[in-house]
Amino acid sequence: MAEFKILLVDDEKDFLKIMGERIKSWGYEVIEASTGAEGMEAFRAKRPDVVILDYMMPGMDGITTLKEIRKLDKKVAVIMFTAHPEAKAMEGARKLNVGAFIPKLSAYTDTQNLLRAAIQMIEKKSGRKGSRQ
């Protein structure tokens, strides 16, 4: 069975590196992108099982990126990081079928635990196994 692929899109290079390494340590294949446009290229080329998007990015933000992803795939699981949870923005994202919102406090502890739980929930729903732990 193919490895469970996760596309991680975040403009903060340090956060991207730390979270990418952490997700890899959980046993998943990680595709990293630092802009919405790079994320779209990677999405088209790799067809990930899960997309993790930063809500606020310069240029093509998370919502715009998500709208483009939904044009290609209405069902791919999406998790969104947000440092500034706004009810209006979160409602708009929910309409685009976001599976989970993770507060982007830091690349450590709570954010990692919440992210891992969200990925595992999506993995169970898909019936595929990617995590080796």
C-alpha positions, 0 to 999 in steps of 0.5 A: 500500500502506498504511504499516506502523503501529507502536503504541508503549506506554510510561509514560516520557514522554521515552522514548516521545517519543524512541523515537517520533521515532526510529521515525518517522525510519525511515519508519514510522507511529507511534501513541503511548500512555502507558498500557496502557489507552490502548494498547488503545484505540489498538490497537482503533482503528488495528490496528497491524502491530507493537506495542512494549510496555513490560513494567513500567507502572503500572496495566495492565502490559505483560503484562496489555496483551498478554493483552488484545491477544491476545484481539483478535489472536493474530498481531500482532507484539509487541516488549517492552521490559524494564529488568528481564529476569526469566526467569519474566516473559519465559517468560510473555510468550513463551507470549503470542507475543512476537517480541523482548525489547529491554533498556530501557537508554536511548532511545539507541544499543543499544536503538535498534539492537536495536529497528530490527533487530526491526522489520525482521525482523517487516517481512520476515516480513510481506512488507510494506514500511514503511521508506523506508530 
